[in-house]
Amino acid sequence: MSKKILLVEDEEEIAKLVELYLKNEGFNVDVCFDGLEAKEKIMNDTFDLALLDIMLPHVDGLELLQLIRENQNYPVIMLTAKDDEIDKITGLSFGADDYITKPFKPLEVVARVKAQLRRFNQYNQNQEKVSRILTNKALEMNLDKRLVTLNEEVVELTPKEYSILQLLMENQGVALDSEAIFEAVWQEKYYTASNNTIMVHIRHLREKMKDAVEKPKYIKTVWGVGYKID
């Protein structure tokens, strides 16, 4: 049985070209040219993989991604005309599996689709579903249960604190600046004053994790850059 792909792309020429290449590989492809039409399909149909452009009329690709992740775990590949680090971080934090930046070659899209479907199928061949768990030393985040524990004790976090910690945990070893964190978590444009908001939330996180500012075990300040978890 052929795999069913949802392709959401408002540039009709690109959409038709990608559709042609996917169909030539035996995929069943549903094409939408705007986010509103795609939202309807996501809510009422089942797919094996979705290709979502970020910039769409009516409903953008990130909102569609969030809608998919509310109930579905099939692979999602984001398409974007911008090689924008904030878009990538936001998409990945919302549950995207891969990114393709325009301009791209249709054969690259086909290869990425096959790779994601292969990975997803191998994952589902396990007898039991493995919980999505992020770990760093004694810190553990169970994303399925939205549970954070440190030394096996539950750490109570606000939704924003949880999102910041998840972002840092998913990008371990990478220093994220305040702008990237703010726009990924708050989904609003960053202003200079927003830096204080990030600082306050980081401070609260450290307090709840009993993470010393001078010699932190977990959330480290990278002066002149931002924050990271190694």
N, C-alpha and C positions, 0 to 999 in steps of 0.2 A: 504494500500500500504506500503510495507516494506521500511524502511529507508536505504538510500544508504551511505555507509561508505567508505572513502578513507583511506587505511592503507599503509603507506610508511615506510618500515623497511628493511634494507639491510641484516640482519641476517635471512636467509631463514627459519631456524627451528623455530625461535620466530614468524616470520610472519605467517607461516602456522598454528601454534598452536593458535595464537590470532584469525586468520581468522576462524578456526574451531569453537571456542567458540562463536564468534559473529554470525556465520551462524546458530549455534544451537539455538540462541535466535531470529532467524527470520530476521536478518539483511542481506542486500545485500552488499557484500564486494568486492571492487576493490583493489587488492594488487599490489604495485610497490616495486621493490627492489633497485631502485636508483633514485636520485633526478631529473635527466633529464627526465625520463619516467613520473614521477609524475608531473613535470612542464607541460608537454604536456596535461595530463589529467585535471589538474586544469584549464588550459586555454580553454579547449574544452568540458568540461563536468560539470555537476551539482551534488553536493553532499549535504547531510544533516549534515555531520560531518567528520572531518579529524583527523587521528592519525598520527603524524609526528615524526619520529626519528630525532634527531638533527644532528648526525654525519652520513652523507650520501655521497656516491660517486657523483662526478660531481656538484651537487647543494645541499647545506645543508638545513636542516629543517627550519632554521630561514629565509632563503631566500624564501623558499616555503610559509612560514607563511606570509611574507610581500606581496607576490604575491596574496595570497588569500584575504588578507585584503584590497587590492586595489579595489576590486569589490564585495566581498562577506562578509557576516556577520555570516555565520554558525559557530558552535562551533569548536574549534581546541584544541586538547589535544597533548602536546609535550611528547615524550618518550626520555629519556636520560640515558646513563650509568653512568653519573657523577652527584653526588649530589652537583652541583656547583651553588652557590648563584648568581654568575654573569650570568650564563646561564638562571636561573629562572627570574632574573630581566629583562634581555634582552628580553626573550620570552614574558613575561607579558607586557612589554612596547610596544612590537610590536603587541599585541592583542591576545595572547594565552589565553585560558579560563581555562586551568588546566595543571598540570604537573604530570607525573608518572615516578618515578626513577627505573631503572633496578637494581637488578632483581625484577620482579613483578609477581604476580599470575594472570593468565588469567581472573579469576573471578573478580578480582579487576578492570581490564580494562573494562569488561562488565558493572560493576556497575557504573564506572565513565562515560562511554558512555551514559548509560541510564539517569544518573543524569543531564548531560549536555543537552541532547535532551529534557528532561522534562522541564528544566529551559528555554531553548530557545523557546519551544512551548508556555509556559506560557507567556513569554515576547511578543511573536508575537500575542497573543490573545487580547492584548490591541487594542483599536480602532485606536489609532494613535501611530506612532513610537515615543518613548521618546528620545530626544537628549541625547547624552552622555556628561554629564556636571560634572566637578569636582569643588567643592567649598571648600573654607576655609575662614571664616569670610567674608570680603568684596571682596575677590579674587575669580574670576570665570573663568574656562577654558571650553569652548565649543569645544569638540574634533571633532565634525562633521563639524563645521565651521572654526576650527583652530583659534578661537577668544579668546583673553584673555582680561578681563576687571577687573578693580580695582575701587571700588566705582562707578561702572557703567560707567567708562571712559576706552576707549580702550588703551591697553598697546601694543605698537609696539615692537615685538621681532624678532630677527634673528632666522632661523631654529634651530640652535644649542641651543640658549637660550630657545626657546620654548620646545625643547626635554628635556632639563635639568629640566625645571619647571614641565613638565608633569611627568617625572620620580619621582620627589620629591612629587608631588601631589598624584600620584597613590600609593605612599608608605608612606602616612602621619603617623607620629609618629615613623618612622624607620630612624635611622641615616645611611646614605649611605656614604661609603668612596669614595675618589677621584678615586680610581682604578675602582670601580663598576660603577661610573658615567661615566668615560671616555670610558670604554670598551662598555658600553651599548649605549652611544650616538655616539661616533666616530667609533665604530666597528673596533678598532685597538688595538694592544697590548699596555698596559700601561707601561710607563717608568717614572722615577723619575721626569723628566722635565715636564711630562704631568700634574703634580700637579699645576704648574703655569698656564697652560691653563684653568684648572677648576677654579682656584682662580679668574682669569680675568673675566671669563664668569659669575661667581657668583656675582662679584662686579658690572658688568654691569646690571645684573638682578636687584640687589638691588637698583641701581641708577634709573633705569626705573620705579621701583615700589615705589620709595621714601621710601625705607625700611632702617632705620638707622642701621648702623653696631653695635653700642653700645647696643641698645635695639631693635632688629628687631622684627617686628610683624609676619613675615612670614618665611623667610629663616634664620635658626639659625645655627650657627657654634657649633658643638659638638667637643670640643678640644680633639685632639688625636684620633678622629674617622672620622668625616666628616661633612656632612650637613643634615639637616632635616627640614621638615615643620610639626609642631604639629597640 
